Amino acid sequence: MKSDASLPLDGQRILELAARSMFDLFANASEGMLLVDKHARVVWVNEQYKRFLPALGFQRVEDFVGHPVSEVVHNTQMHRVLETGKPILIDLLSNRAGTFVVSRIPLRDEAGNVIGVLGIVLFDHPETTLQPLIHKFAALQRDLDDARRELATQRRSKYTLASFIGSSPAAVEVKRQARRASQSCSPVLLLGETGTGKELLAHAIHAASARSRAPFVSVNIAAVPDTLLEAEFFGVAPGAYTGADRKGREGKFKLADGGTLFLDEIGDMPLALQPKLLRALQEGEIEPLGSNKVVPFDARVIAATSRDLAALVREGRFREDLYYRLNVLPVKVPPLRERRGDIPALAEVLVEDIALRNGSAPFELEAEAVAVLASQAWRGNIRELRNVLEQAAMRSDSPRIAAAHIEQVLRDAGIERLPPVVMPRIRTVEGGASEALRPLAEQVAEVERRAIEAALQATGGNKVAAAKMLGISRAKLYERLEGGTLGFALRGAPPAYA
């Protein structure tokens, strides 16, 4: 033991005697002791320890002493104490000889250098001598395992491509692109207005990919303060700053290792942080805040934005090189007004989900209510549609939602309303078939035609105003009027429509 020069000679003598007494006490009271040198070789064992040798596979002390401790004692941590110089005061050690409660203490010379480690077997057969402690440890371990399983469940994808409701041409196309993107590891950029289902598609792409069993980790850039984003992305090294966790904290990139990292609202990424994000994507490694070491990661990146990234690049608010790095597999998610034919199916799914979350019986939408829903522009897209349905459900005393309920919600919210589309009624034709069982494309075309007719009538034939009311561009309106992809024209329309 190192002497203390600040003590008088008598004090030093007492300290040395105390150290020797403590050593003798442990040697006699413990279940066994062994000593390793600075090269991690066993140099001594006491008499009590020798009784463990046969179970470890050694008949003679000479076959045990002089060998590297990691070769003769399985699962030992003595070498770790040699490397760090820090003691391990209480630990459980299990090997062929049994399960033991052990302590490992570094030994130092006068200069403070670690010259060996003393290993002490405090208890053997802890299953009987330390039963209360073992029970508590086992309970804590179970709680930890449950928490890990819950966390793993939360980080799995919540949706699949089947969760993206719709069979309109626009919906089918976006699902085709998403399915194709799932087969690649390249970055995906989801473009579309807010509320169109970009996050759902990100989950679906992950679920259909080879990484589906690994974590899906998302971060909404717009929801995190700029000052915290770097730590959120790259993590924090232990003790990086005052108040930082002593153990450090992993960032989203590392949490998504092996899986998918979803960067929502990438258009709101601060310009100062964009070079670091670009480097992480290019090099596949990150540098935690307060660290000078790089950490490799393997995460597939899916980014999403409701903003015009190309315009932000032109304005100098988004790095051009980062834009090209992200825009490898762009997927444009169509707004709801461009797939009106999906509104009845979407409304039905949303109605069921609202009832499930509220713990109530599902309510029914009348045909006229669906017609009102199908005729709206839905600037907030699916999120706005859900809000209107939820409000209508809360206001209705009946299990049926009528058109009047929907119109009242729209009126109170100040939403610009379009004349309702008259949905085709189900009636039998020759052969007993239902007229509503015509090809879906024909029914969608009819719904759009009626909506355009109503808008043109409401605006006196003003195409610019009608396009604005419908929430589509003037070019898109002309495309519909001339036949376009839907193959219909307003024959016989008043001259003002032409």
C-alpha positions as CSV (number, residue, x, y, z in Angstrom):
1,M,0.0,0.0,0.0
2,K,1.3,3.5,-0.8
3,S,2.4,5.4,2.3
4,D,1.1,8.9,3.1
5,A,4.0,11.3,3.5
6,S,1.7,13.8,5.2
7,L,1.4,11.5,8.2
8,P,4.0,11.3,11.0
9,L,6.0,8.1,11.2
10,D,3.7,6.6,13.8
11,G,0.7,7.4,11.6
12,Q,2.3,5.7,8.6
13,R,3.0,2.6,10.7
14,I,-0.6,2.5,11.9
15,L,-1.9,2.8,8.3
16,E,0.4,0.0,7.1
17,L,-0.8,-2.2,10.0
18,A,-4.5,-1.4,9.2
19,A,-3.9,-2.4,5.5
20,R,-2.3,-5.6,6.5
21,S,-5.1,-6.3,9.0
22,M,-7.7,-5.7,6.4
23,F,-5.9,-8.0,4.0
24,D,-5.7,-10.8,6.6
25,L,-9.4,-10.2,7.5
26,F,-10.5,-10.7,3.9
27,A,-8.1,-13.6,3.4
28,N,-9.7,-15.5,6.4
29,A,-13.3,-14.3,6.2
30,S,-13.8,-14.5,2.4
31,E,-14.6,-17.6,0.4
32,G,-11.4,-17.2,-1.6
33,M,-8.8,-14.7,-2.9
34,L,-6.5,-14.6,-6.0
35,L,-4.0,-12.1,-7.2
36,V,-3.0,-11.2,-10.7
37,D,0.0,-9.1,-11.8
38,K,0.1,-6.2,-14.3
39,H,0.2,-8.7,-17.2
40,A,-3.1,-10.3,-15.9
41,R,-1.4,-13.6,-14.9
42,V,-2.4,-15.4,-11.8
43,V,0.4,-15.1,-9.3
44,W,-1.2,-16.3,-6.0
45,V,-4.4,-17.9,-4.6
46,N,-5.2,-18.5,-0.9
47,E,-6.2,-21.8,0.7
48,Q,-9.9,-21.1,0.5
49,Y,-9.7,-20.5,-3.3
50,K,-8.0,-23.8,-4.0
51,R,-11.2,-25.7,-3.4
52,F,-12.7,-24.2,-6.6
53,L,-9.8,-25.4,-8.8
54,P,-11.2,-29.0,-9.5
55,A,-14.6,-27.5,-10.7
56,L,-12.6,-25.1,-12.9
57,G,-10.8,-28.1,-14.4
58,F,-7.4,-28.0,-12.6
59,Q,-6.1,-30.7,-10.3
60,R,-3.0,-28.9,-9.2
61,V,-2.3,-25.3,-8.1
62,E,0.7,-25.3,-10.5
63,D,-1.7,-25.8,-13.5
64,F,-3.6,-22.7,-12.4
65,V,-1.1,-20.2,-11.1
66,G,1.1,-18.5,-13.8
67,H,-1.5,-18.6,-16.5
68,P,-3.5,-15.6,-17.9
69,V,-6.5,-15.2,-15.7
70,S,-8.9,-15.0,-18.7
71,E,-7.8,-18.5,-19.7
72,V,-8.4,-20.2,-16.3
73,V,-11.3,-18.2,-14.9
74,H,-14.2,-17.9,-17.4
75,N,-16.2,-14.6,-17.5
76,T,-13.6,-12.8,-15.3
77,Q,-13.3,-9.0,-15.4
78,M,-9.9,-8.8,-13.8
79,H,-8.3,-7.5,-17.0
80,R,-10.9,-4.7,-17.2
81,V,-9.8,-3.5,-13.8
82,L,-6.2,-3.6,-15.0
83,E,-7.1,-1.5,-18.0
84,T,-9.3,1.1,-16.2
85,G,-7.7,1.2,-12.8
86,K,-11.2,1.3,-11.3
87,P,-12.5,-1.3,-8.8
88,I,-15.5,-3.4,-9.2
89,L,-16.7,-3.7,-5.7
90,I,-19.8,-5.9,-6.1
91,D,-20.5,-8.2,-9.1
92,L,-21.9,-11.6,-9.9
93,L,-19.6,-14.1,-11.5
94,S,-20.9,-17.3,-13.0
95,N,-18.7,-20.1,-14.4
96,R,-18.3,-23.9,-14.2
97,A,-17.5,-23.6,-10.5
98,G,-20.8,-21.9,-9.7
99,T,-22.2,-18.4,-9.1
100,F,-20.3,-16.1,-6.8
101,V,-20.5,-12.6,-5.4
102,V,-17.1,-11.1,-6.0
103,S,-15.1,-7.9,-5.6
104,R,-12.1,-6.8,-7.7
105,I,-9.6,-4.2,-6.3
106,P,-6.7,-2.6,-8.2
107,L,-3.3,-2.6,-6.5
108,R,-1.0,0.4,-7.1
109,D,2.7,1.1,-6.4
110,E,4.2,4.3,-4.8
111,A,3.9,6.1,-8.1
112,G,0.2,5.3,-8.4
113,N,0.6,2.8,-11.3
114,V,-1.6,-0.3,-11.3
115,I,0.6,-3.3,-10.7
116,G,-2.0,-5.9,-10.2
117,V,-5.6,-6.8,-9.1
118,L,-6.9,-8.5,-6.0
119,G,-10.0,-10.7,-6.6
120,I,-12.1,-11.6,-3.6
121,V,-14.9,-14.2,-3.5
122,L,-17.3,-12.6,-1.0
123,F,-20.0,-15.3,-1.1
124,D,-20.5,-18.6,-2.9
125,H,-24.0,-20.1,-3.4
126,P,-25.6,-16.7,-3.4
127,E,-28.9,-18.3,-4.3
128,T,-29.2,-19.2,-0.6
129,T,-27.0,-16.7,1.2
130,L,-28.3,-13.7,-0.8
131,Q,-31.8,-14.8,-1.6
132,P,-33.5,-11.4,-0.9
133,L,-30.9,-9.6,-3.1
134,I,-31.2,-12.1,-5.8
135,H,-35.0,-11.8,-5.9
136,K,-34.7,-8.0,-6.1
137,F,-32.1,-8.2,-8.9
138,A,-34.3,-10.7,-10.8
139,A,-37.3,-8.4,-10.5
140,L,-35.3,-5.4,-11.7
141,Q,-34.0,-7.5,-14.6
142,R,-37.6,-8.5,-15.6
143,D,-38.7,-4.9,-15.5
144,L,-35.8,-3.9,-17.7
145,D,-36.5,-6.7,-20.2
146,D,-40.2,-5.6,-20.3
147,A,-39.2,-2.0,-20.9
148,R,-36.8,-3.0,-23.7
149,R,-39.6,-5.0,-25.3
150,E,-42.0,-2.1,-25.1
151,L,-39.4,0.3,-26.5
152,A,-38.7,-2.2,-29.4
153,T,-42.4,-2.4,-30.1
154,Q,-42.8,1.4,-30.2
155,R,-39.9,1.6,-32.6
156,R,-41.4,-0.8,-35.1
157,S,-43.3,0.4,-38.0
158,K,-47.0,1.1,-37.2
159,Y,-48.3,0.9,-40.8
160,T,-48.0,-1.1,-44.0
161,L,-48.8,-0.2,-47.6
162,A,-52.3,-1.6,-47.0
163,S,-52.8,1.2,-44.5
164,F,-52.6,3.8,-47.3
165,I,-56.3,3.7,-48.2
166,G,-57.3,4.3,-51.8
167,S,-57.7,2.7,-55.2
168,S,-57.7,5.9,-57.3
169,P,-55.0,6.1,-60.0
170,A,-53.1,8.6,-57.9
171,A,-53.2,6.4,-54.8
172,V,-52.2,3.3,-56.8
173,E,-49.3,5.1,-58.3
174,V,-47.9,6.4,-55.0
175,K,-48.2,2.9,-53.5
176,R,-46.3,1.5,-56.5
177,Q,-43.5,4.0,-56.0
178,A,-43.4,3.3,-52.3
179,R,-43.2,-0.4,-52.9
180,R,-40.3,0.2,-55.3
181,A,-38.5,2.4,-52.8
182,S,-38.8,-0.3,-50.2
183,Q,-36.6,-2.6,-52.3
184,S,-33.7,-0.1,-52.2
185,C,-31.4,1.3,-49.4
186,S,-31.1,4.7,-51.1
187,P,-32.6,7.8,-49.4
188,V,-36.2,8.5,-50.1
189,L,-37.7,12.0,-50.2
190,L,-41.5,12.2,-49.6
191,L,-43.0,15.3,-51.0
192,G,-46.5,16.5,-50.4
193,E,-48.8,18.8,-48.5
194,T,-49.3,18.5,-44.8
195,G,-51.8,15.8,-43.8
196,T,-51.4,13.7,-47.0
197,G,-49.9,10.6,-45.2
198,K,-46.2,11.0,-45.6
199,E,-45.3,9.6,-42.2
200,L,-47.6,6.6,-42.9
201,L,-45.8,6.0,-46.1
202,A,-42.4,6.2,-44.4
203,H,-43.6,3.5,-41.9
204,A,-44.9,1.4,-44.8
205,I,-41.7,1.6,-46.8
206,H,-39.8,0.5,-43.7
207,A,-42.2,-2.4,-43.1
208,A,-41.8,-3.6,-46.7
209,S,-38.0,-3.4,-46.7
210,A,-35.3,-5.8,-45.6
211,R,-34.9,-3.7,-42.5
212,S,-38.4,-4.3,-41.2
213,R,-37.2,-6.1,-38.0
214,A,-34.8,-3.3,-37.1
215,P,-35.9,0.0,-35.4
216,F,-37.9,2.7,-37.1
217,V,-36.9,6.0,-35.5
218,S,-38.5,9.3,-36.4
219,V,-37.7,12.9,-35.5
220,N,-39.8,15.9,-36.4
221,I,-37.3,18.6,-37.1
222,A,-39.9,21.4,-36.9
223,A,-40.8,20.2,-33.3
224,V,-37.2,20.3,-31.9
225,P,-35.5,23.6,-30.9
226,D,-32.6,24.5,-33.2
227,T,-30.2,24.5,-30.1
228,L,-31.1,20.8,-29.3
229,L,-31.2,19.4,-32.8
230,E,-27.5,18.4,-33.0
231,A,-27.7,16.5,-29.7
232,E,-31.0,14.9,-30.9
233,F,-29.4,13.7,-34.1
234,F,-25.9,12.8,-33.1
235,G,-26.1,12.1,-29.3
236,V,-24.0,13.5,-26.5
237,A,-20.7,12.2,-25.1
238,P,-20.4,11.6,-21.3
239,G,-19.9,14.9,-19.5
240,A,-19.9,16.9,-22.7
241,Y,-21.2,20.0,-20.9
242,T,-22.4,21.0,-17.5
243,G,-25.5,19.1,-16.6
244,A,-24.9,16.4,-19.3
245,D,-25.6,12.8,-18.4
246,R,-22.5,11.1,-17.1
247,K,-23.3,8.1,-19.2
248,G,-23.9,10.2,-22.3
249,R,-26.9,9.9,-24.6
250,E,-27.3,8.2,-28.0
251,G,-28.7,10.2,-30.8
252,K,-31.4,9.2,-33.3
253,F,-28.9,8.1,-35.9
254,K,-27.4,5.5,-33.5
255,L,-30.8,4.5,-32.3
256,A,-31.8,3.7,-35.9
257,D,-28.7,1.7,-36.5
258,G,-29.6,-1.2,-38.8
259,G,-33.1,0.2,-39.4
260,T,-34.7,3.3,-40.8
261,L,-34.4,7.0,-39.7
262,F,-37.3,9.2,-40.7
263,L,-36.6,12.9,-40.9
264,D,-39.9,14.7,-41.0
265,E,-40.1,18.3,-42.1
266,I,-36.5,18.3,-43.5
267,G,-37.2,21.7,-45.0
268,D,-37.0,23.2,-41.6
269,M,-33.5,22.0,-41.0
270,P,-31.3,24.9,-39.8
271,L,-28.7,25.9,-42.4
272,A,-25.9,25.7,-39.9
273,L,-26.6,22.0,-39.2
274,Q,-27.0,20.9,-42.8
275,P,-23.3,20.3,-43.4
276,K,-23.1,17.9,-40.5
277,L,-26.2,16.0,-41.7
278,L,-24.7,15.8,-45.2
279,R,-21.4,14.5,-43.9
280,A,-23.3,11.9,-41.8
281,L,-25.2,10.7,-44.8
282,Q,-22.1,10.6,-47.0
283,E,-19.7,9.0,-44.6
284,G,-22.0,6.7,-42.6
285,E,-20.6,8.0,-39.3
286,I,-21.5,10.6,-36.7
287,E,-19.6,12.5,-34.1
288,P,-21.5,12.9,-30.8
289,L,-21.6,16.3,-29.2
290,G,-18.6,16.9,-27.0
291,S,-16.7,13.9,-28.5
292,N,-13.7,13.7,-30.8
293,K,-14.4,10.2,-31.9
294,V,-16.5,9.2,-34.9
295,V,-19.2,6.5,-34.5
296,P,-20.3,4.4,-37.5
297,F,-23.9,3.8,-38.1
298,D,-26.0,2.0,-40.7
299,A,-29.5,3.5,-41.1
300,R,-31.6,4.0,-44.2
301,V,-32.9,7.6,-44.3
302,I,-36.4,8.6,-45.4
303,A,-37.0,12.4,-45.4
304,A,-40.3,14.2,-45.8
305,T,-41.3,17.8,-46.3
306,S,-44.4,19.9,-47.2
307,R,-42.2,22.7,-48.4
308,D,-40.7,23.3,-51.9
309,L,-37.1,22.2,-51.4
310,A,-36.1,23.3,-54.9
311,A,-37.3,26.8,-54.1
312,L,-35.5,26.8,-50.8
313,V,-32.3,25.8,-52.6
314,R,-32.7,28.7,-55.0
315,E,-33.2,31.1,-52.1
316,G,-30.0,29.8,-50.4
317,R,-32.0,28.4,-47.4
318,F,-31.2,24.8,-48.2
319,R,-27.9,23.3,-49.3
320,E,-27.9,22.2,-52.9
321,D,-25.6,19.2,-52.2
322,L,-27.8,18.0,-49.3
323,Y,-30.9,18.3,-51.6
324,Y,-29.3,16.1,-54.2
325,R,-28.2,13.6,-51.5
326,L,-31.8,13.3,-50.2
327,N,-33.6,13.6,-53.6
328,V,-32.5,10.1,-54.8
329,L,-35.9,8.4,-54.8
330,P,-38.6,11.2,-54.7
331,V,-42.2,10.1,-54.1
332,K,-44.9,12.8,-54.5
333,V,-47.8,12.1,-52.2
334,P,-51.0,13.5,-53.9
335,P,-53.3,15.8,-52.0
336,L,-56.8,14.5,-51.2
337,R,-58.4,16.8,-53.8
338,E,-56.6,14.9,-56.5
339,R,-58.0,11.6,-55.4
340,R,-61.6,12.4,-54.5
341,G,-62.7,8.9,-55.5
342,D,-60.9,7.6,-52.4
343,I,-62.9,9.9,-50.0
344,P,-65.7,7.4,-49.3
345,A,-63.3,4.6,-48.4
346,L,-61.2,6.9,-46.4
347,A,-64.2,8.3,-44.5
348,E,-65.3,4.8,-43.7
349,V,-61.9,3.8,-42.2
350,L,-61.6,7.1,-40.3
351,V,-65.1,6.6,-38.9
352,E,-64.2,3.2,-37.5
353,D,-60.9,4.5,-36.1
354,I,-62.6,7.4,-34.3
355,A,-65.2,5.1,-32.8
356,L,-62.5,2.7,-31.7
357,R,-60.4,5.4,-30.0
358,N,-63.5,6.9,-28.3
359,G,-64.7,3.4,-27.1
360,S,-68.1,3.9,-28.8
361,A,-70.1,2.1,-31.5
362,P,-69.2,3.0,-35.1
363,F,-71.5,5.6,-36.6
364,E,-72.9,5.5,-40.1
365,L,-72.4,8.2,-42.8
366,E,-75.4,8.9,-44.9
367,A,-74.9,9.0,-48.7
368,E,-75.6,12.7,-48.8
369,A,-73.0,13.3,-46.1
370,V,-70.4,11.4,-48.2
371,A,-71.4,13.5,-51.2
372,V,-70.7,16.7,-49.2
373,L,-67.3,15.3,-48.1
374,A,-66.4,14.3,-51.7
375,S,-67.1,17.8,-53.0
376,Q,-64.7,19.7,-50.6
377,A,-61.3,21.0,-51.5
378,W,-59.7,19.6,-48.2
379,R,-56.7,22.0,-48.0
380,G,-55.7,20.2,-44.8
381,N,-56.1,16.9,-46.6
382,I,-56.7,13.7,-44.6
383,R,-56.0,15.4,-41.3
384,E,-58.7,18.0,-41.9
385,L,-61.1,15.3,-43.1
386,R,-60.6,13.4,-39.9
387,N,-61.2,16.5,-37.8
388,V,-64.5,17.3,-39.5
389,L,-65.7,13.7,-39.1
390,E,-64.7,13.7,-35.4
391,Q,-66.5,17.0,-34.8
392,A,-69.6,15.7,-36.6
393,A,-69.6,12.5,-34.5
394,M,-69.3,14.5,-31.3
395,R,-72.2,16.8,-32.2
396,S,-74.6,14.1,-33.4
397,D,-77.1,12.5,-31.0
398,S,-77.8,9.8,-33.6
399,P,-75.6,6.9,-34.8
400,R,-76.1,8.3,-38.3
401,I,-74.2,11.3,-39.6
402,A,-76.3,13.4,-42.0
403,A,-75.2,15.9,-44.6
404,A,-76.5,18.7,-42.3
405,H,-74.0,17.7,-39.5
406,I,-71.1,17.9,-42.0
407,E,-72.3,21.2,-43.4
408,Q,-72.6,22.7,-39.9
409,V,-69.1,21.7,-39.0
410,L,-67.7,23.2,-42.2
411,R,-69.8,26.4,-41.7
412,D,-68.6,26.8,-38.1
413,A,-65.0,26.2,-39.1
414,G,-65.2,28.9,-41.9
415,I,-64.2,26.3,-44.5
416,E,-65.1,27.4,-48.1
417,R,-67.8,24.9,-49.1
418,L,-68.5,23.6,-52.6
419,P,-71.9,22.4,-53.8
420,P,-72.3,18.7,-52.8
421,V,-71.6,16.1,-55.4
422,V,-74.6,13.9,-56.2
423,M,-73.4,10.4,-55.6
424,P,-74.8,7.8,-58.0
425,R,-77.5,5.8,-56.3
426,I,-77.5,2.1,-56.4
427,R,-80.1,0.8,-58.8
428,T,-80.4,-2.4,-60.7
429,V,-79.9,-2.5,-64.5
430,E,-80.5,-5.3,-67.0
431,G,-79.3,-8.6,-65.6
432,G,-79.9,-7.5,-62.0
433,A,-76.4,-6.0,-61.6
434,S,-76.0,-2.8,-59.5
435,E,-75.2,0.4,-61.4
436,A,-72.8,1.3,-58.6
437,L,-70.8,-1.8,-59.5
438,R,-69.4,-0.1,-62.6
439,P,-65.7,0.3,-63.0
440,L,-64.3,2.5,-60.3
441,A,-62.6,4.8,-62.9
442,E,-66.0,5.6,-64.4
443,Q,-67.5,6.5,-61.0
444,V,-64.5,8.7,-60.1
445,A,-64.8,10.5,-63.5
446,E,-68.5,11.1,-62.9
447,V,-67.8,12.5,-59.4
448,E,-65.2,14.9,-60.7
449,R,-67.3,15.9,-63.6
450,R,-70.2,16.8,-61.3
451,A,-67.8,18.8,-59.0
452,I,-66.4,20.7,-62.0
453,E,-69.9,21.5,-63.3
454,A,-71.0,22.7,-59.9
455,A,-68.0,24.9,-59.5
456,L,-68.4,26.4,-63.0
457,Q,-72.1,27.1,-62.3
458,A,-71.2,28.7,-59.0
459,T,-68.6,31.0,-60.6
460,G,-70.6,31.9,-63.7
461,G,-68.2,30.0,-65.9
462,N,-65.1,31.7,-64.6
463,K,-62.4,29.0,-64.9
464,V,-59.8,30.7,-62.7
465,A,-62.3,31.1,-59.9
466,A,-63.6,27.5,-60.4
467,A,-60.1,26.1,-60.3
468,K,-59.4,28.0,-57.1
469,M,-62.7,26.8,-55.5
470,L,-61.8,23.2,-56.4
471,G,-58.3,23.6,-55.1
472,I,-56.6,22.6,-58.3
473,S,-54.5,24.5,-60.9
474,R,-56.1,26.1,-63.9
475,A,-54.0,23.8,-66.1
476,K,-55.5,20.8,-64.2
477,L,-59.0,22.1,-64.8
478,Y,-58.4,22.6,-68.5
479,E,-57.0,19.0,-68.6
480,R,-60.2,17.7,-67.1
481,L,-62.4,19.8,-69.4
482,E,-60.6,18.6,-72.5
483,G,-60.8,15.0,-71.5
484,G,-57.4,14.5,-70.1
485,T,-56.5,11.2,-68.3
486,L,-60.1,10.6,-67.3
487,G,-61.4,10.7,-70.8
488,F,-64.5,12.9,-70.4
489,A,-65.5,16.3,-71.7
490,L,-68.4,18.6,-70.8
491,R,-70.3,18.2,-74.1
492,G,-73.3,20.5,-74.3
493,A,-71.9,22.8,-71.6
494,P,-72.8,26.5,-71.9
495,P,-70.4,28.6,-74.1
496,A,-69.0,30.3,-71.0
497,Y,-67.5,26.9,-69.9
498,A,-65.4,26.6,-73.1
